[in-house]
Amino acid sequence: MLPRTEIDGRPPTADELLAPALFNYGHVTVMQIRAKLVRGLDLHLARLDS
């Protein structure tokens, strides 16, 4: 499966991607799933919520 980017449910234009590419907007989270569990997911979601 290829990575997919959407804005409001549609592929973005090059102009819409320019500002996020040049300025530090966004968030990336990488988690390991083992035995169908993600260690620390509850803490991560709490941090995002706060």
MINU-756654 format. One record per residue (C-alpha): x, y, z; residue in three letters; residue number from 0; chain. Coordinates in nm, 2 decimals, m for minus. Layout:
# MINU-756654
{X: X Y: Y Z: Z aa: ALA i: NUM ch: A}
...
***
This chain:
# MINU-756654
{X: 0.00 Y: 0.00 Z: 0.00 aa: MET i: 0 ch: A}
{X: 0.13 Y: 0.34 Z: m0.09 aa: LEU i: 1 ch: A}
{X: 0.12 Y: 0.64 Z: 0.15 aa: PRO i: 2 ch: A}
{X: m0.18 Y: 0.86 Z: 0.10 aa: ARG i: 3 ch: A}
{X: m0.23 Y: 1.22 Z: 0.19 aa: THR i: 4 ch: A}
{X: m0.58 Y: 1.39 Z: 0.19 aa: GLU i: 5 ch: A}
{X: m0.71 Y: 1.73 Z: 0.28 aa: ILE i: 6 ch: A}
{X: m1.09 Y: 1.73 Z: 0.34 aa: ASP i: 7 ch: A}
{X: m1.12 Y: 1.39 Z: 0.18 aa: GLY i: 8 ch: A}
{X: m0.94 Y: 1.47 Z: m0.15 aa: ARG i: 9 ch: A}
{X: m0.58 Y: 1.47 Z: m0.27 aa: PRO i: 10 ch: A}
{X: m0.41 Y: 1.80 Z: m0.20 aa: PRO i: 11 ch: A}
{X: m0.27 Y: 2.04 Z: m0.46 aa: THR i: 12 ch: A}
{X: 0.10 Y: 2.13 Z: m0.47 aa: ALA i: 13 ch: A}
{X: 0.02 Y: 2.47 Z: m0.33 aa: ASP i: 14 ch: A}
{X: m0.17 Y: 2.32 Z: m0.03 aa: GLU i: 15 ch: A}
{X: 0.14 Y: 2.11 Z: 0.05 aa: LEU i: 16 ch: A}
{X: 0.39 Y: 2.39 Z: 0.02 aa: LEU i: 17 ch: A}
{X: 0.34 Y: 2.55 Z: 0.36 aa: ALA i: 18 ch: A}
{X: 0.34 Y: 2.23 Z: 0.56 aa: PRO i: 19 ch: A}
{X: 0.65 Y: 2.11 Z: 0.38 aa: ALA i: 20 ch: A}
{X: 0.84 Y: 2.43 Z: 0.46 aa: LEU i: 21 ch: A}
{X: 0.71 Y: 2.50 Z: 0.81 aa: PHE i: 22 ch: A}
{X: 0.70 Y: 2.25 Z: 1.10 aa: ASN i: 23 ch: A}
{X: 0.33 Y: 2.17 Z: 1.10 aa: TYR i: 24 ch: A}
{X: 0.22 Y: 1.82 Z: 1.17 aa: GLY i: 25 ch: A}
{X: 0.29 Y: 1.52 Z: 1.39 aa: HIS i: 26 ch: A}
{X: 0.42 Y: 1.18 Z: 1.33 aa: VAL i: 27 ch: A}
{X: 0.37 Y: 0.89 Z: 1.57 aa: THR i: 28 ch: A}
{X: 0.53 Y: 0.55 Z: 1.53 aa: VAL i: 29 ch: A}
{X: 0.42 Y: 0.26 Z: 1.75 aa: MET i: 30 ch: A}
{X: 0.50 Y: m0.11 Z: 1.77 aa: GLN i: 31 ch: A}
{X: 0.21 Y: m0.35 Z: 1.78 aa: ILE i: 32 ch: A}
{X: 0.27 Y: m0.67 Z: 1.96 aa: ARG i: 33 ch: A}
{X: 0.01 Y: m0.93 Z: 2.04 aa: ALA i: 34 ch: A}
{X: m0.25 Y: m0.68 Z: 1.92 aa: LYS i: 35 ch: A}
{X: m0.14 Y: m0.43 Z: 2.18 aa: LEU i: 36 ch: A}
{X: 0.03 Y: m0.09 Z: 2.17 aa: VAL i: 37 ch: A}
{X: 0.24 Y: m0.01 Z: 2.48 aa: ARG i: 38 ch: A}
{X: 0.17 Y: 0.34 Z: 2.61 aa: GLY i: 39 ch: A}
{X: m0.11 Y: 0.42 Z: 2.37 aa: LEU i: 40 ch: A}
{X: m0.33 Y: 0.55 Z: 2.66 aa: ASP i: 41 ch: A}
{X: m0.05 Y: 0.80 Z: 2.76 aa: LEU i: 42 ch: A}
{X: 0.00 Y: 0.91 Z: 2.41 aa: HIS i: 43 ch: A}
{X: m0.37 Y: 0.98 Z: 2.35 aa: LEU i: 44 ch: A}
{X: m0.39 Y: 1.17 Z: 2.68 aa: ALA i: 45 ch: A}
{X: m0.10 Y: 1.39 Z: 2.58 aa: ARG i: 46 ch: A}
{X: m0.26 Y: 1.47 Z: 2.24 aa: LEU i: 47 ch: A}
{X: m0.59 Y: 1.54 Z: 2.42 aa: ASP i: 48 ch: A}
{X: m0.43 Y: 1.78 Z: 2.66 aa: SER i: 49 ch: A}
***
